């Protein structure tokens, strides 16, 4: 293209843009008459213009800065490898997960970082590594596929091992001895192969050891390996020499070096044995044998000091293992194992001995341990200075409980029960035994600015052993991820075989926005306070979460739950609140059918508000199916069954709820509900009293006790209970019950007085019509009773749900109006 | 970096424009530092879900580097033009050092998949863009300058108009035209 031609195109282009799209076509055909190419070029330019509206809208500085911010190569292509993601960075290079587009397999791609790309020394080392490693063919050594250079960038493509580095496993706590022995055996085996070929690794450390998801150990990074006798590189570039000349220049860690290495002496294969000893020591004790404030100090200790006895940090270490490790760590290499083979023999013997003692032929791991099928997640302790951040620790706890509750093979203690342990310094094992679970997850949360530190440990209650411990130090915005990790880790540690669907549900994120998530947590925190002003705050937070993420299903159930509670506690009538609740729940289910809570909420609404009995049961069952470890799913279903007159089933469900949430007062008390409606008043009272003993302030249960006494004709006692309950409040349910008792016990004046009082109050606040109706029932004023019941019907009064079984309505059952009412409530007798 | 007064950057820029080639070497790390600072802000903001105020950040960065007000310079337009050139040099060099090119092709050869992301994404491949811009300069030096001033120099439409002594409307039109051409060039298969 020449400048003139371009000017022509540009002119037509600009003119075309000045016209609106309708006229444009006409203009173009005219302007480009006889010049097809011109038309094509202009149209191409116009089409690009359409797509380029945001093109270059940020200056180059921004683009470059983003480049800096995301140093990963992800998405780019190196030779025939498509880079997927950054796996990790080491001193020698970055390692990426990549796809070999020729063979269609995943590889680990090690690249020299660009700022070192010109470093000849490192390039040589990389080549060296590849050559060395490709010579080795062993199941415990990561296989090297290819080494190459692309546009001046050197890379190694090697076997991608999916798993965890040993570093990730070492979290300051000892590992299981059997596991350590196994790891030792596999590494020693790999080393034996290398040594047999004259190769010394020289950089053995936990970050170079990967444990695959199939528990196979793989050795990586022969980057500084020494090849004898043909040293292909300049000995002056030895790590050892660097140490001699200037310890401060050492790349990476010195903690695993042997004395001879640290002191810059000649090394042979026995240096690897020492390094392995350090790794084993760290695994067994959870700490390094040689540590210090700086590298010089560490080197000094390596060279001259003996490490602390292992038994100081791990009293359960087998004596033989301690002996083996000590022999690896001999300063004088003549006194160490002289060959990896010797070490292997000792380790294998140890393994065999362990197995014999345990009496199993497994890898010593199972050792007769029963699978753990029950777990309690204790409330994570909020260690932050700011108490307002409690919603975070509570929220994370709850989320973990919720995630794990979805696993069918695991019985998880409900939130209500475990939250009794909040703010108590409790020994996890003790708590676990008290709750009757096989394992306990406990931990602490500390928020500092925009970072969060979460420490968790999973404890076996049978022996107090720590099954797993981990510390997460992340940005606050990553908490979603951390929770998933914790849930997955726990599931894995409990060796629960998860189906793929279960795994997916475990890490299912209901929102990608951490902001929305935090708002959700806050909403839940306030909802759990279960008092009107707090619930209203919770409502606000849920709404905010939805504003940010309108597809946040859980936030909708949060809304629904708030509405549901508000209609119980506050002066809102059901007809005000339930449609909103239902809308929220339906929306939640639209967004996610597998949301158990939403099904239960919907079922509850169908029961209480819509009287869709069959529909409700379907939803209850679905909710339980999706999340059997949830107290409320069972309890709500229990209420439903009681209202349906299916008392035995109801009792069973209430009992199940209690199993899941044994310390929940509600769960304890509610077994009394079906008993009450089954007219087993004494049994009902017994359960109610049990709960009241633990919390005398359990108002509505006390009310039920009063009603039970009334049915038994124990009017004095009933009145006493109600008066105790009322105290300074004038709970409208209590007042109505009082009126009813007065009426039934023939204290008509008093009953009329209550009636008048309620009617007066009804002018200011919402007084359920049912409450007034029952006083008329007690007074034998059937007509008024039915009038008010009619109003109650219109209001969708909660108490009407029990129309089938409510003893208070017994005197009305023979009346046709009762039958009519039931018919309209879709449950004709 | 924070101890570096804007004046000295300006001095370096001046020196560069007067033919002092070594000024480039001294300027480069300063620009890099600015990039890193910007990058940190991006990381922080993106993680917290804020994508606001990026333009404010960028303006800040440019201001720190190119303190126009302090320039006792006869020809402000000339100065800005020079600095834009310099920024282009430094930024493209930086991008190039971070980039791994596909084998056997110039920067312009963009695979189809990448082309899609180019059209969706706002951020062009700086190295490719630089080459395309050079090509544009051969047939349309003025529009190429406009892109250089705006995209690499960070100048607004008004500022660019001032530098080139034409109306902002003209600049706007030319900017759109240049963008269209660049976009087309970068996404077409060679």
Interface residues (C-beta under 8 A of the other chain):
Chain A: X1 X2 X3 X6 X7 X10 X13 X14 X17 X44 X45 X46 X47 X48 X49 X51 X52 X54 X55 X56 X57 X58 X59 X60 X61 X62 X63 X64 X65 X66 X67 X68 X69 X71 X73 X75 X76 X77 X78 X79 X114 X115 X117 X150 X151 X153 X450 X475 X477 X478 X513 X514 X515
Chain B: X34 X35 X36 X38 X39 X40 X42 X43 X44 X46 X47 X48 X49 X54 X55 X57 X58 X61 X62 X87 X88 X91 X92 X94 X95 X97 X98 X99 X100 X101 X102 X103 X111 X117 X119 X122 X123 X124 X126 X129 X138 X139 X140 X143 X147 X150 X151 X152 X153 X154 X173 X176 X177 X179 X180 X181 X182 X183 X184 X187
